[in-house]
């Protein structure tokens, strides 16, 4: 049996928001993996420990959840008005693919700090003390993200007192602006509501018909009313993730919603496009106990939202889905807006399984079409480990 030595690749393991991922500089990747294709996918899968039929990712950097099975590639940007290009790969845990169809809003918070520390941002843009403004080109969806990164003594400040539900320890706040967040399936900037309606009837064969708001903002998302699908909006992960029939039902709804949104042509295509669209359900505020044991009362949230990610209920909220929530809340008549009390609003605080989060959006009606110029939210980021990852030399 031949024995191929391992190779080592410079990498940094970061937490961004409520996610973790392995970050690479494009130029540090082996040459075959510097371009899209099977070699890149296989390399990133081997780094994370996928595909793993045991679903544990023991032989890699992943931690067996969608929030921790993530990879990021960063490079200096040649695009005018931008500092870096950011490419996100969602690695499937047990199946043989990497999904490049969307962004990770949580890890977006770590892109600016990583880029500064890696020397990818011009030195004159980084103050000795203050805020560095990093303009990021999100290559998956062809959108701009502006990160406001705190700097102390010329270095990225990672520690602080900003608390984020779903993250145990406080850290420094990183404010993110998602510019013109509506995007079509190719990332080219299509209609915010691909069906032309803020609410549709979504027919799902064998399951039923549901009111749905299908929106392209941050990430393509299908919003349903919790009560229409038998939930209250106060559910924690185990209530859904331990129910195989429920997971199958959500995946079927997601597949048919993806067709209505124009993201896929056939239901079968949804199996290799798990990252997008997302499915979420909303409800009016109710009291509940979050996963940490912290009470969330009706005074703490304007609306309750639960969201599915890579086939499971997310433990908190995906950052891109938070952008979709904020955008939908700002537009009168959507299911999110109605559950939050209706009317015009420029921010919303929503309850999720781990607690609450506030997100803002600037929406306006232009020529009969809703336009959102930007969505704003705060996250935090921290380097967990830096050095090299190792993979067998014949792994890609």
Buried (B, 14 or more C-beta within 10 A) or exposed (E): EEEEEEBEBBBBBBBBBBBBBBBBBBEBBBEEBBEEEEBBBBBBBBBBBBBBEEEBBEEBBBBBBBBBBBBBBBBBBEBEEBBBBBBBBBBBBBBEBBBBBBBBBBBBBBBBBBBBBBEBBEEEEBEEEEBBBBBBBBBBBBBBBBBBBBBBEEBBBBEBEBEBBBBEEEBBBBBBBBBBBBBBBEBEBBBBBBBEEBBBEBEBEEBEEBBBBBBBBBBBBBBBBBEBBEBBBBBBBEBBBEEEEBBEBBBBBBBBBBBBBBBBEEBEEBEEBBBBBBBBBBBBBBEBEBBEEEEBEEEBBBBBBBBBBBBBBBBBBBBBBBBBBBBBBBBBBBBBBBBBEEEEBEBBBBBBBBBBBBBBBBBEEEEEEBBBEBBBBBBBBBBEEBEEBBBEEEBB
